[in-house]
Amino acid sequence: MHLSRSGCPVLCALLATFCLTLVPQAYGAQETATDTKAAAKPAATRLPPARQFYLGRKIAQTMHYKGAQWLIRDQREREERCSLVLEQLGVRTGMTVCDMGCGNGFYSLKLARLVGPNGRVFAVDIQPQMLFMLRARAEEDGIENITPLLASVHDPRLPRASTDLILLVDVYHELSHPERVLGALRRALKPKGLVVLVEYRDEDPKVPIRPLHKMSKRQIIRELDANGFKLARQFDGLPWQHMMFFARDPQWAPRDTP
């Protein structure tokens, strides 16, 4: 993201003690096993290093968990019209949705209420501290239909063909392995599922966000198109952000990218 604030020392101590209780133990075991296998693989088959640029765009640094309070700031609704984002998603009861890069759960909690007790929300983040905060907020609100997933930088660990909708709010531009993650998202979608990107508009200099954390429509389409998605629709009624819906492109075949 683009802002950072100091964390509370007491909270940090609690995080260090309890963050491993956030996700099913199988995911932690999978992380360790994956790392061990990677170390044993020949260099040619190991995960490539994190990208600094992708298709002409410089990749931004991931927002640190110490800046998480900014995600639930009081003025966020006025600045970003988050309620309108949720309205445009068309989430229905019983759906399975994903909040990709969920942070401390600003959208996860709202999505959980929309899908209802028979629905499910996968809340995915690479920082266990973020998931700790999400878990605490969900428990405080009595929400039980959120499944936190501790992802790696290249794999969100979503079940295959499980998800009706995957939402990325100001997240995609920070992915260090965009091809790998988009491939995983594509596999996680149900046949008619959608990936929804909400990104600050690079075309508008009045949007008060650092340029590195903005994306143009042209660049978004270029990158999603290169990874097996096609634009299904878009909504242009948000104050600061693009909102673009992508479906899987059945005609797509992988190809090399710079």
N, C-alpha and C positions, 0 to 999 in steps of 0.2 A: 504494500500500500504506500503511504506517503507521509504519515505522521508517526511519532513515537513519543511515549511518555514513560516516566520512571515507574517501576513496579514497587509494590509494597513488600518490604523484607519478610514480613510474617507470611504473606501469601506465597512468596517464592519458596519459603521453607516448607510450607504445606504441599506445594506443588511437587517439590523434590521427593517428598515422602509418599504421596498418594497418587500421583498421576498415572502409575501403572495399573490402577484399578479401573481406569476409564473404559477400556476396551476388552473384549474377550481375550483370554490368555493366548488363544490360538494365533491371534494376529501378532502379538509380541514374539511368539515362537517362530512364526513365519518370517518375521523380519530377521531374526538371528540366523535362521536356516538359510535364508536368501543371501545374507551377507557372507556366510561361510562358503556356500556354493560358489558365489562370485569370486571369492579369493582363490578357489581351486581351479577356476576356468582359465583357459589360455587367454592371453591378453586380447586377442582378436574377437573373443566372444563376450567380453565383459561389457558392462554398461558404459556407454560413451560418457565423457565428461560433460558437466553442465554447459549448456550453450550460453554464450554471451549475446549472440545475435541470431535471429531467425528470419529468413526471407526479408532481409533488409531492416528489420526492427531490432532495436536494442532491448534486451529483456531486463525487467526491473527486479530489484531485490525483494524477497518475500517480506511482508510486514511482520515485525517481531511481536511476540505475545504481550510484551510490555506496553504496546500501544493499543491493546484490545479495548480499552475504555472508549476510544474514539468511535468504535463501531456501534456503540449504544448511546451516543451523544443525543441530547434532547432535541437538537435542531435537525437531526437526520431526515425525519419525515418531511420537513419543510424544504430542505435542500434537494432531496432525491425522490420525494413522493414514493416511498417504499410501499405504501398501501396500493398505489396504482400498479406497481410492479407485480404485486401478488394478484391483483385483479386480472391483469393481462395474462398471467400464467394459466388461468383456467383450471386450477387444481380442483379435483373432485374427491369426495370421500371414498376411501378404499384404495386410492392410488398409492404406488410406491414411488417416492421422489428422493432426489439426492441434493443436498446442499454442499456443493464441492468447494472446499476452502472455507469451511463454515465458521472459522474463528470461534468466538464465544457464544455463538448460537443466535444471533439477531434474527436471521431468517429461518433457521431450523425450528425454533419454537413456534413461529407463526405458521410454518408449513405443517407442523405436527397437528396443530388445531384444525387446519383445513382438511387434511386427509382423514381425520377422525380416528377413533380407536381401532378400526379395522384396517387402517392404512399404516404406512411405515415411512419413516424418514431416515435415510442414511446421512449422517453428518460426518464429513470427511475432512481431515486436516493432517498436516505433516508435523504439527507441534503438539505434543501431549499436553502442554500447559493450556493450550486453547481448549482442548477437549475436556480438561478438568473443569474449566470455568463453565463450559456448556453444560456439563453434567450437573454442576451445582445449581445452575439457573433452572434446568429442567426439573430437578427434584424439588426446588422451591415452589415451582408452579404446578407440581403434581402431574407432569407430562411423562408418560411411560412408553410412547411409541417412537422414540428416537434411538437409533443404533449408531453409537459413535464408532468410527473406523479410523485407526491410526495408519495413515498412508505413508508410502515412501515417495521420494521426489519424482519417481517415474511410474508409480502404480498406485491408483486409488484403492485397489483391492475390493472393488465392487463385484458382486456375483454376476456371472454372465446372464444376459437376457433377463435382467431382474427389474429394470427401472423404467418407469413411464416418462420421467422428466428429470433432467440433470441441470441444476441452476448454478451458474458461476457468476457471482456478483463482484466485479472489480478484482478478479482472481486470475483470469487466463493470462494476462500480460506478465504475470510473475512466474509462470511455469518454466522451469529450467530445462525440461525435457518435453517440449510440446508435442512432438510426434508420438512419443511413447504414451503420454497421458491421453491424448485424443484417441489413439488406438484402443486403449483400455475403456474409454467412455463409449466408444462405438460398439464394442463388444458387450458392454453392460446394458445397453438400451434394449427395450422390447422392440418388436418389429416396427411399431408406429411411434416409438418414443422420440423425444426431442431433447436436444441440448440447447440451453438458453444462455447467451452471453449478455451480460450487462456491463458496459465499459464506458468510462468517461470519454467524451467526444474530443478527439484530437482536432477536428475541423473548427472547433469553437474556441478562440483564444480567451473568451470571457469566462470559461469554466475554470474556477480557481484551484486547479490541481496541477501538480508538476507534470511537464510534458512526458516524462518517462512513464507515467502512470495513466496515459491516455492512449486510445487507439482510434484510428479512422475506420469507417465502414469498409473502405477499399481493402485495408490491411486485414481486417477480420475475415472478410470473405476470401481473400487470397489464401490465408493460412488454413481456414476450415475446409475450403475446397481441395487443398493439397492433401488433406487427410481423411477424405471419404465422406464429407458432409456437403449438403446443398442447402441454400437458404430457403426456408419454408415461408417465413413471413418476418416482418419487423414492426416495431412500434416506436414512433418518433415523438411521443408526447411527454417524455420525461424532461425535467429541467436541465440536467447536466449530462445525461448518459444515453448511449445507444442501447436498445434492447432488441436482440436479434435471435431468431429461432431457427435452428438447424436440424434437419432430418438426415438420416443416412442416405447416401447416394448409392443406389444399387448398381450403377454403371461404373463405379470407381474401381480402379486397380492401383495398387501402390506404385510409386515412382520415386526416383531419387530427388532429394531436395538439398539445396546448398546449406 
